[in-house]
Amino acid sequence: MKEEVLQIKTMGEKINNLFKDAYKRHLILVNRKYQRKLVWTIEEKRAFIDTLLHGYPVPLFLFAKTGNGKEREIIDGLQRLDAIFSFIKQEFPVKWEGKEYYCNKDALFCTSEVFEQKYPVLDFDFCMQFGEYELPTTTTDVADSDTVNEIFKRINSTGKKLTKQDLRQAGIVSRFSDLVSKTAANIRGDITFGDCIDIFDMPKISISNKKLKYGIDVKEMFWVKHDIITEIEIRRSKDEEALVQIYGYMILGKDCGVNSGTLDSFYNVKRDNYSNLENIIQSDGSDIWFHSFFEIYEELQKILNVAKLTFTDLLFTKRATRGKSKIFTALILAIWELKKESKIIGDSFKASRVLDGICGNEALTKITEDNSWSKEIRDEAIKFFKEKLEAVTIKQAPNCVKNVGLQTEIFNVLKNILSETQTVDFKLGIIDLNHGSLNKNTIQKMVKTLTAMANTDCTKNVYIIIGIADNENDVKDFENHYNVHCVTINRSYVGIDAEVEKYFNNNSDNYENAVKNVIENCPIEDSVKNDILCNSGTIEYCNRGLMVLKYKNPGKVVKYGGKAYVRHFSNNSFLVEETEAYDDLVIKIYEHTKNQ
């Protein structure tokens, strides 16, 4: 049988033209399913720009056309392209003949762009020559995701300086790799609501660096803040490697090993571990495992919050101790073992007392002093933590744990709200302040808005968050009615607590049930209704209770009352309107699901 041969086009493309495609036309995309985060330091960026300024040759940039044939995904060259575009956008100067200079906007015909010209600038003619430099590029014809993944894997398995975990992820799009990536992004805070993003959005979800103030402050990241994994290790994907070990144990059981070969097997389609992981995740559903992890992760978070200490300060008597990520892994899995026996931490304060200085115990010295790690050492540590914590657990009632992982998810939704306004809406509350009664009409409109947002962008989760002001003019009325003061962080966080206390007997379950009872009677399909009911619930944010309604479009037009709606921005506000282009909407959603 003749094997398929891709049609490719090799050419030279001027820096000027690529920048216009990326910046003005938004035609250059990054697919986060297989691309790394931005990891180059400012020194590496400057060195690459220096190479271009000298006119030296550079390696090939490789792209693949997307489904519509207009945009291109970067397969190889993300770090280099970002360096070029960052230089043009005045993010750093380069040293030339002993002095530092910024890119000349006029020379690159960027005079009208919003980024401000910084000084001193490179010579006009010299900078124009930089803009005329032809980068070697190859663009494949439209290829399916499997082909793109295979290209990426082959490129990055031959001499590239990727870490072991990056190499495992390169070219593999599996249920397990997606689960690990999604979990890691939620913890780091660099989650996006779709796989493909504009290259200029990459800095918003990349880790801050010396003199490169990207969107995610590495010092505030859970791993770094709690001194579990260092900044350098985060850039080398050590957080994902820890999650690979945790999920491997959770899904495959105690017989799962910890050595590099075992972890490699999770990503090797020819190995039994790969097949077993895929089959179990497919059978149970990825969300089940995602939520199970965040249930135990958030239990640990509660203990740390009550103790008002970092992970290291609570568990270790000396900060300069080895094996902290291994201790974290063992502790998380001990909580997991308790959960499997239907036991949860009953008193977070008592649990913090149990864990106070616990790593000084000689039972853990193989990890904390020798930094040793094997299946046997891991299992001994898990058993040790489990026995210590068992005394502060209580029996978990069936189905009493809800909204697992939703809190962490919403933290990241709110971090990215400036770029995700089409998929999120806010409501002050559910009580009619004039009559002091449940406003069923408001809740019905929320559900209608959810369907409209799902139709507008079928690639993303959509949310209504109750307890955050969508109209600042109403905040004063709310504060006066309940005699409370809101918290302002970009938006006004009023919370649902005052409504819960005054109208629902101070019981958030009553509040949640009141909302869900209205949803039960909304004119939507049962499958849509069940999805919203199962994924919605109450959380805490900024010390305020919130209720979140969540829906993920499975790839079809969603109707409310027999009509399809979309959400669009007009006259400085979002409007939900019945769509007249129903057939176009069906085609758009079909094309998206076909390309998945």
C-alpha positions as CSV (number, residue, x, y, z in Angstrom):
1,M,0.0,0.0,0.0
2,K,1.4,3.4,-0.9
3,E,2.0,5.5,2.1
4,E,0.6,9.1,2.3
5,V,3.1,11.8,1.4
6,L,2.5,15.3,2.7
7,Q,2.6,18.2,0.2
8,I,4.9,20.8,1.6
9,K,5.9,24.3,0.5
10,T,9.3,25.7,1.4
11,M,10.0,29.4,1.0
12,G,11.7,32.4,2.5
13,E,9.3,34.7,4.5
14,K,10.3,38.1,5.6
15,I,10.1,39.0,9.3
16,N,7.9,42.0,8.4
17,N,5.3,39.8,6.7
18,L,5.3,37.1,9.4
19,F,4.8,39.8,12.1
20,K,1.8,41.3,10.1
21,D,0.3,37.8,9.8
22,A,0.7,37.2,13.5
23,Y,-0.1,40.6,14.9
24,K,-2.6,42.1,12.6
25,R,-4.2,39.2,10.9
26,H,-4.0,36.7,13.8
27,L,-3.1,33.9,11.4
28,I,-0.3,32.3,13.5
29,L,-1.5,29.9,16.2
30,V,0.1,27.8,19.0
31,N,-1.5,24.4,19.7
32,R,-1.0,23.7,23.4
33,K,-1.7,20.0,23.0
34,Y,1.9,19.5,22.0
35,Q,3.7,22.9,22.3
36,R,5.8,23.8,25.3
37,K,5.3,27.0,27.2
38,L,7.7,30.0,26.6
39,V,10.9,29.0,28.3
40,W,13.7,31.1,26.7
41,T,15.4,33.6,28.9
42,I,16.0,37.1,27.8
43,E,19.7,36.2,27.2
44,E,18.6,33.5,24.7
45,K,16.2,35.9,23.0
46,R,18.9,38.5,22.6
47,A,21.4,35.9,21.3
48,F,18.9,34.9,18.6
49,I,18.1,38.5,17.5
50,D,21.9,39.1,17.3
51,T,22.2,36.1,14.9
52,L,19.5,37.7,12.7
53,L,21.0,41.2,12.9
54,H,24.3,39.7,11.7
55,G,22.5,38.0,8.8
56,Y,23.6,34.6,9.8
57,P,21.5,31.6,8.7
58,V,19.0,30.1,11.2
59,P,17.1,26.8,11.4
60,L,13.9,26.1,9.5
61,F,10.6,27.3,10.9
62,L,7.9,24.7,10.4
63,F,4.1,25.4,10.2
64,A,1.0,23.3,9.4
65,K,-2.2,24.8,7.9
66,T,-5.3,24.5,10.0
67,G,-8.7,23.1,9.0
68,N,-9.8,26.3,7.3
69,G,-6.5,26.7,5.4
70,K,-6.0,30.3,6.5
71,E,-4.3,30.1,9.9
72,R,-1.1,28.2,10.5
73,E,0.0,26.3,13.6
74,I,3.6,26.5,14.7
75,I,5.2,23.0,14.7
76,D,8.8,24.1,15.2
77,G,10.1,27.6,16.0
78,L,7.8,28.9,18.8
79,Q,10.6,30.1,21.0
80,R,12.4,31.8,18.0
81,L,9.3,33.4,16.7
82,D,8.4,34.7,20.1
83,A,11.9,36.2,20.4
84,I,11.5,38.1,17.1
85,F,8.0,39.4,17.9
86,S,9.0,40.3,21.5
87,F,11.9,42.4,20.1
88,I,9.7,44.1,17.6
89,K,7.2,44.9,20.4
90,Q,9.9,46.7,22.5
91,E,10.0,44.1,25.2
92,F,13.8,44.1,25.4
93,P,16.8,45.8,23.7
94,V,19.8,44.1,22.0
95,K,23.4,45.0,22.4
96,W,25.1,46.3,19.3
97,E,28.6,47.7,19.1
98,G,28.7,47.9,22.9
99,K,25.4,49.7,23.4
100,E,21.8,48.6,23.9
101,Y,19.2,49.5,21.3
102,Y,15.5,48.8,20.7
103,C,13.8,47.9,17.5
104,N,12.8,50.8,15.3
105,K,9.1,50.7,14.8
106,D,9.2,53.1,11.8
107,A,11.7,50.9,10.0
108,L,9.4,47.9,10.3
109,F,6.3,49.9,9.3
110,C,4.8,49.5,12.8
111,T,4.3,53.2,13.5
112,S,0.6,52.9,14.3
113,E,0.9,49.9,16.5
114,V,-0.2,50.3,20.2
115,F,3.2,49.4,21.7
116,E,5.2,52.4,22.6
117,Q,8.6,53.1,20.9
118,K,11.5,52.8,23.4
119,Y,14.9,54.5,23.1
120,P,17.6,54.5,21.9
121,V,16.6,52.8,18.6
122,L,18.6,50.9,16.1
123,D,19.6,52.7,12.9
124,F,16.7,53.0,10.5
125,D,18.3,51.3,7.5
126,F,19.9,48.6,9.6
127,C,16.5,47.8,11.3
128,M,14.8,47.8,7.9
129,Q,17.3,45.2,6.8
130,F,16.3,43.1,9.8
131,G,12.7,43.3,8.8
132,E,13.6,42.2,5.3
133,Y,15.5,39.1,6.6
134,E,13.9,36.0,5.0
135,L,13.3,33.3,7.5
136,P,13.4,29.7,6.0
137,T,9.8,28.4,6.4
138,T,8.0,25.2,5.5
139,T,4.3,24.9,5.6
140,T,2.5,21.5,5.3
141,D,-0.8,21.3,3.6
142,V,-3.8,20.8,5.9
143,A,-3.0,17.8,8.0
144,D,-5.0,16.0,10.7
145,S,-3.9,16.3,14.4
146,D,-2.3,12.8,14.3
147,T,0.0,13.8,11.5
148,V,1.0,17.1,13.1
149,N,1.7,15.3,16.4
150,E,3.9,12.8,14.5
151,I,5.9,15.6,12.9
152,F,6.3,17.3,16.2
153,K,7.5,14.1,17.9
154,R,10.0,13.3,15.2
155,I,11.5,16.8,15.3
156,N,11.7,16.9,19.1
157,S,13.2,13.4,19.5
158,T,16.3,14.1,17.4
159,G,18.8,16.3,19.3
160,K,16.5,18.9,20.8
161,K,17.3,19.9,24.4
162,L,13.9,18.9,25.8
163,T,13.5,17.5,29.3
164,K,12.5,13.9,29.8
165,Q,8.9,14.9,30.5
166,D,8.8,17.3,27.5
167,L,10.0,14.4,25.3
168,R,7.3,12.1,26.7
169,Q,4.6,14.7,25.9
170,A,6.1,15.5,22.4
171,G,3.9,14.1,19.7
172,I,1.6,12.2,22.0
173,V,-2.0,13.3,22.4
174,S,-3.6,10.7,24.6
175,R,-6.2,10.7,27.3
176,F,-3.5,10.4,29.9
177,S,-1.3,13.1,28.5
178,D,-4.3,15.5,28.3
179,L,-5.2,14.7,31.9
180,V,-1.7,15.5,33.1
181,S,-1.5,18.6,31.0
182,K,-4.9,19.9,32.1
183,T,-4.2,19.3,35.8
184,A,-0.7,20.9,35.6
185,A,-2.2,24.0,33.8
186,N,-4.9,24.3,36.5
187,I,-2.4,24.2,39.3
188,R,0.1,26.6,37.6
189,G,-2.7,29.0,36.5
190,D,-1.9,28.9,32.8
191,I,-5.1,27.2,31.7
192,T,-6.7,28.2,28.4
193,F,-10.2,27.5,27.2
194,G,-9.2,26.0,23.8
195,D,-6.2,24.2,22.5
196,C,-5.2,26.7,19.8
197,I,-4.3,30.2,20.8
198,D,-2.9,33.3,19.1
199,I,0.9,33.4,19.4
200,F,0.6,36.9,21.0
201,D,-1.5,35.4,23.8
202,M,1.3,33.0,24.8
203,P,3.0,35.5,27.2
204,K,-0.3,35.8,29.1
205,I,-0.1,32.1,30.0
206,S,3.6,31.7,30.2
207,I,5.8,31.7,33.3
208,S,7.4,35.0,34.4
209,N,11.2,35.3,33.8
210,K,13.9,37.6,34.7
211,K,13.1,40.9,32.9
212,L,10.3,39.1,31.0
213,K,7.1,39.9,32.9
214,Y,4.9,37.2,31.5
215,G,1.3,36.6,32.7
216,I,2.0,33.9,35.3
217,D,4.0,35.0,38.3
218,V,6.2,32.0,39.0
219,K,6.7,33.0,42.7
220,E,2.9,32.8,43.3
221,M,2.6,29.4,41.7
222,F,1.6,26.7,44.2
223,W,4.7,24.6,43.6
224,V,7.1,27.5,44.0
225,K,5.2,29.4,46.7
226,H,5.2,26.2,48.9
227,D,8.8,25.5,48.1
228,I,8.0,22.0,46.7
229,I,9.5,22.6,43.2
230,T,11.9,25.3,42.2
231,E,11.4,27.9,39.4
232,I,14.0,26.2,37.3
233,E,12.3,22.8,37.8
234,I,8.9,24.3,36.8
235,R,10.5,25.4,33.5
236,R,11.8,21.8,33.1
237,S,8.2,20.4,33.6
238,K,9.0,18.7,37.0
239,D,5.5,19.6,38.1
240,E,4.1,17.5,35.3
241,E,6.5,14.7,36.1
242,A,5.2,14.6,39.7
243,L,1.6,14.5,38.4
244,V,2.5,11.6,36.1
245,Q,3.6,9.6,39.1
246,I,0.6,10.5,41.1
247,Y,-1.9,9.7,38.4
248,G,0.0,6.5,37.5
249,Y,-0.5,5.3,41.0
250,M,-4.1,6.5,41.3
251,I,-5.2,4.8,38.0
252,L,-3.0,1.7,37.8
253,G,-2.7,1.0,41.5
254,K,0.1,0.2,43.9
255,D,2.0,-2.0,41.5
256,C,2.8,1.0,39.4
257,G,6.6,1.8,39.5
258,V,8.3,5.2,39.8
259,N,11.4,4.9,37.6
260,S,12.0,6.7,34.4
261,G,11.3,3.6,32.3
262,T,7.8,3.2,33.9
263,L,7.0,6.9,33.2
264,D,8.1,6.5,29.6
265,S,5.8,3.5,29.2
266,F,2.8,5.7,30.0
267,Y,3.4,7.6,26.7
268,N,4.5,4.7,24.6
269,V,1.7,3.3,22.5
270,K,3.4,-0.1,22.2
271,R,3.4,-0.7,26.0
272,D,0.8,-2.3,28.2
273,N,0.8,0.7,30.7
274,Y,-0.2,3.0,27.9
275,S,-3.1,0.8,26.8
276,N,-4.3,0.2,30.4
277,L,-4.3,3.9,31.2
278,E,-6.2,4.8,28.0
279,N,-8.8,2.1,28.6
280,I,-9.4,2.9,32.2
281,I,-9.7,6.7,31.5
282,Q,-12.0,6.1,28.6
283,S,-14.2,3.8,30.7
284,D,-14.4,6.0,33.8
285,G,-14.2,9.4,32.0
286,S,-11.3,11.8,32.3
287,D,-13.3,14.2,34.5
288,I,-13.7,11.5,37.1
289,W,-9.9,11.3,37.6
290,F,-9.4,15.0,37.2
291,H,-12.0,15.7,40.0
292,S,-10.6,12.9,42.2
293,F,-7.2,14.5,42.1
294,F,-8.5,17.9,42.9
295,E,-10.6,16.5,45.8
296,I,-7.4,15.3,47.5
297,Y,-5.4,18.4,46.4
298,E,-7.9,20.7,47.8
299,E,-8.0,18.8,51.1
300,L,-4.3,19.4,51.4
301,Q,-4.9,23.1,50.5
302,K,-7.3,23.4,53.4
303,I,-4.8,22.0,55.8
304,L,-2.1,24.5,54.6
305,N,-4.6,27.4,54.8
306,V,-5.6,26.6,58.3
307,A,-2.0,26.3,59.4
308,K,-1.2,29.5,57.6
309,L,2.1,28.0,56.6
310,T,3.7,26.8,53.3
311,F,4.0,23.1,52.6
312,T,7.7,23.2,53.5
313,D,7.4,25.3,56.6
314,L,4.7,23.0,58.0
315,L,6.2,19.6,57.2
316,F,10.0,20.3,57.4
317,T,12.1,21.6,60.3
318,K,14.7,22.8,57.8
319,R,13.9,24.5,54.5
320,A,17.1,23.2,52.8
321,T,15.9,19.6,52.7
322,R,15.8,17.2,49.8
323,G,13.0,15.3,48.2
324,K,10.2,17.7,48.8
325,S,8.3,16.8,45.6
326,K,8.5,13.2,46.6
327,I,7.2,13.9,50.0
328,F,4.3,15.8,48.4
329,T,3.6,12.8,46.1
330,A,3.5,10.4,49.1
331,L,1.3,12.7,51.2
332,I,-1.2,13.3,48.4
333,L,-1.4,9.5,47.7
334,A,-1.9,8.8,51.4
335,I,-4.9,11.1,51.3
336,W,-6.0,9.2,48.2
337,E,-5.7,5.9,50.0
338,L,-7.9,7.3,52.8
339,K,-10.4,8.5,50.3
340,K,-10.7,5.1,48.8
341,E,-11.8,3.9,52.2
342,S,-14.4,6.7,52.3
343,K,-12.4,8.6,54.9
344,I,-11.8,12.4,54.7
345,I,-10.0,14.8,56.9
346,G,-12.5,15.8,59.5
347,D,-10.5,18.6,61.2
348,S,-8.0,20.4,59.1
349,F,-6.5,22.1,62.1
350,K,-5.8,18.8,63.8
351,A,-4.4,17.5,60.6
352,S,-2.0,20.4,60.4
353,R,-0.8,19.5,64.0
354,V,-0.2,16.0,62.9
355,L,1.9,17.1,59.9
356,D,3.8,19.8,61.9
357,G,7.5,19.0,61.5
358,I,6.7,15.4,60.5
359,C,9.5,15.1,58.0
360,G,12.0,15.1,60.9
361,N,10.8,11.5,61.5
362,E,13.4,8.9,60.7
363,A,10.8,6.9,58.7
364,L,11.3,9.5,56.0
365,T,15.0,10.0,56.1
366,K,15.6,8.0,52.9
367,I,13.7,10.7,51.1
368,T,14.6,13.8,53.0
369,E,18.4,13.0,53.4
370,D,19.3,10.7,50.7
371,N,16.7,11.8,48.1
372,S,16.1,8.2,47.3
373,W,13.0,7.1,45.5
374,S,11.7,3.7,44.5
375,K,8.4,1.9,44.5
376,E,9.2,0.5,48.0
377,I,10.3,3.8,49.5
378,R,7.2,5.5,48.0
379,D,4.9,2.8,49.5
380,E,6.5,3.1,52.9
381,A,6.0,6.8,52.9
382,I,2.4,6.6,51.8
383,K,1.7,4.0,54.6
384,F,3.5,6.3,57.1
385,F,1.4,9.4,56.2
386,K,-1.8,7.4,56.0
387,E,-1.4,5.9,59.5
388,K,-0.6,9.4,61.0
389,L,-3.6,11.1,59.3
390,E,-6.1,8.3,60.0
391,A,-6.7,9.6,63.5
392,V,-8.1,12.9,62.2
393,T,-10.4,11.5,59.5
394,I,-14.2,10.9,59.5
395,K,-16.3,8.6,57.5
396,Q,-17.4,10.2,54.3
397,A,-21.2,10.0,53.6
398,P,-22.1,8.7,50.1
399,N,-22.1,11.4,47.5
400,C,-21.4,14.2,50.0
401,V,-18.4,15.6,48.1
402,K,-19.4,17.9,45.3
403,N,-18.0,20.5,43.0
404,V,-14.6,18.9,43.2
405,G,-12.0,20.9,41.2
406,L,-14.5,23.6,40.3
407,Q,-12.9,26.1,42.7
408,T,-9.4,25.7,41.1
409,E,-11.0,25.9,37.7
410,I,-12.9,29.2,38.5
411,F,-9.7,30.7,39.9
412,N,-8.2,30.3,36.4
413,V,-11.3,31.5,34.6
414,L,-11.2,34.7,36.6
415,K,-7.4,35.1,35.9
416,N,-8.1,34.9,32.2
417,I,-11.3,36.9,32.2
418,L,-10.0,39.7,30.0
419,S,-9.4,37.4,27.1
420,E,-12.4,35.1,27.7
421,T,-15.3,37.5,28.0
422,Q,-17.4,35.6,25.4
423,T,-17.5,32.5,27.6
424,V,-18.2,34.0,31.1
425,D,-21.1,36.0,32.5
426,F,-21.7,37.4,36.0
427,K,-24.8,37.9,38.1
428,L,-25.2,39.7,41.3
429,G,-27.7,37.4,42.9
430,I,-31.0,35.5,42.6
431,I,-33.2,37.5,45.0
432,D,-35.5,40.2,43.8
433,L,-34.5,43.0,46.2
434,N,-37.8,44.8,45.8
435,H,-39.9,41.8,46.9
436,G,-37.5,39.7,48.8
437,S,-38.3,36.6,46.8
438,L,-36.5,34.2,44.5
439,N,-36.2,35.7,41.0
440,K,-36.9,32.7,38.8
441,N,-36.8,34.8,35.7
442,T,-33.2,35.8,36.4
443,I,-32.1,32.1,36.7
444,Q,-33.9,31.2,33.5
445,K,-32.1,34.0,31.7
446,M,-28.8,32.6,33.1
447,V,-29.5,29.2,31.5
448,K,-30.5,30.9,28.2
449,T,-27.2,32.8,28.3
450,L,-25.3,29.6,28.9
451,T,-26.8,28.1,25.7
452,A,-26.0,31.2,23.7
453,M,-22.4,31.3,24.9
454,A,-22.1,27.5,24.1
455,N,-23.4,28.2,20.5
456,T,-21.1,31.2,20.1
457,D,-17.9,29.2,20.9
458,C,-18.4,25.4,20.8
459,T,-14.8,24.8,21.8
460,K,-14.9,26.0,25.4
461,N,-16.6,25.5,28.7
462,V,-19.0,28.4,29.5
463,Y,-19.9,29.8,32.9
464,I,-22.3,32.0,34.8
465,I,-20.8,33.1,38.1
466,I,-23.4,34.3,40.7
467,G,-22.1,36.6,43.4
468,I,-20.1,38.9,41.1
469,A,-21.5,42.2,39.9
470,D,-22.2,42.5,36.1
471,N,-23.6,46.0,36.6
472,E,-21.7,48.2,39.1
473,N,-24.8,50.5,39.4
474,D,-26.6,47.7,41.3
475,V,-23.8,47.1,43.9
476,K,-24.9,49.9,46.2
477,D,-28.5,48.7,46.3
478,F,-27.1,45.2,47.2
479,E,-24.8,46.6,49.9
480,N,-27.6,48.6,51.4
481,H,-30.2,45.8,51.3
482,Y,-27.9,43.3,53.0
483,N,-25.7,45.8,55.0
484,V,-22.5,44.3,53.6
485,H,-19.5,45.6,51.8
486,C,-18.2,44.1,48.6
487,V,-14.6,43.1,47.7
488,T,-13.3,44.8,44.6
489,I,-10.7,43.0,42.5
490,N,-11.3,44.3,38.9
491,R,-14.9,43.4,39.6
492,S,-17.2,43.7,42.7
493,Y,-17.4,40.4,44.6
494,V,-20.5,40.6,46.6
495,G,-20.8,36.8,47.2
496,I,-23.9,34.7,47.8
497,D,-23.3,34.6,51.6
498,A,-25.7,37.5,52.5
499,E,-28.5,36.0,50.4
500,V,-27.8,32.5,51.9
501,E,-28.0,33.9,55.4
502,K,-31.1,36.1,55.0
503,Y,-33.2,34.0,52.7
504,F,-32.0,30.4,52.8
505,N,-31.5,29.7,56.6
506,N,-27.8,30.2,56.3
507,N,-27.5,26.9,54.4
508,S,-25.7,27.1,51.0
509,D,-27.3,23.7,50.0
510,N,-30.7,25.3,50.2
511,Y,-29.4,28.1,47.9
512,E,-27.9,25.7,45.4
513,N,-31.1,23.5,45.4
514,A,-33.3,26.6,44.8
515,V,-31.2,27.4,41.7
516,K,-31.2,23.8,40.4
517,N,-34.9,23.4,40.9
518,V,-35.5,26.3,38.5
519,I,-33.0,24.8,36.0
520,E,-34.9,21.5,36.2
521,N,-37.9,23.3,34.7
522,C,-36.1,25.2,32.0
523,P,-37.1,24.4,28.4
524,I,-33.8,22.7,27.4
525,E,-32.9,19.1,26.4
526,D,-32.4,16.6,29.2
527,S,-28.8,16.0,28.3
528,V,-28.0,19.7,28.4
529,K,-29.9,20.0,31.7
530,N,-28.1,17.1,33.3
531,D,-24.8,18.4,32.3
532,I,-25.5,21.8,33.8
533,L,-26.9,20.3,37.0
534,C,-23.9,17.9,37.4
535,N,-21.2,20.5,36.8
536,S,-22.6,23.4,38.7
537,G,-22.2,24.2,42.4
538,T,-21.0,26.6,45.1
539,I,-17.3,27.5,45.8
540,E,-15.4,30.1,47.8
541,Y,-13.3,32.9,46.3
542,C,-11.9,36.1,47.9
543,N,-13.5,34.8,51.2
544,R,-16.9,35.0,49.5
545,G,-19.2,32.2,48.5
546,L,-20.0,32.0,44.8
547,M,-22.3,29.8,42.8
548,V,-21.1,28.6,39.4
549,L,-23.3,27.4,36.5
550,K,-21.1,25.5,34.0
551,Y,-21.8,23.8,30.6
552,K,-19.5,22.3,28.0
553,N,-21.0,22.0,24.5
554,P,-20.4,18.4,23.3
555,G,-20.6,19.5,19.7
556,K,-24.1,20.4,18.7
557,V,-26.4,23.4,18.5
558,V,-28.0,24.0,21.9
559,K,-31.6,25.3,22.0
560,Y,-33.6,27.1,24.7
561,G,-37.3,27.0,24.3
562,G,-36.9,25.5,20.8
563,K,-34.7,28.4,19.6
564,A,-31.0,28.7,19.1
565,Y,-29.3,31.8,20.6
566,V,-25.9,33.4,20.3
567,R,-24.1,36.0,22.3
568,H,-22.3,39.0,20.8
569,F,-20.9,42.3,21.9
570,S,-22.7,45.4,20.8
571,N,-22.9,49.0,22.1
572,N,-20.5,48.2,25.0
573,S,-22.6,45.3,26.3
574,F,-23.2,41.7,25.6
575,L,-26.5,40.7,23.9
576,V,-28.2,37.3,23.7
577,E,-30.2,37.1,20.5
578,E,-31.9,34.4,18.5
579,T,-29.6,33.5,15.5
580,E,-31.0,33.9,12.0
581,A,-28.0,31.9,10.7
582,Y,-29.0,28.6,12.1
583,D,-27.6,26.5,9.2
584,D,-24.3,28.3,9.4
585,L,-24.1,27.6,13.1
586,V,-24.8,23.9,12.5
587,I,-22.0,23.8,9.9
588,K,-19.6,25.6,12.2
589,I,-20.1,23.2,15.1
590,Y,-20.0,20.2,12.8
591,E,-16.7,21.3,11.2
592,H,-15.2,21.8,14.7
593,T,-16.2,18.4,15.9
594,K,-15.0,16.7,12.7
595,N,-11.5,18.1,13.1
596,Q,-11.2,17.0,16.7
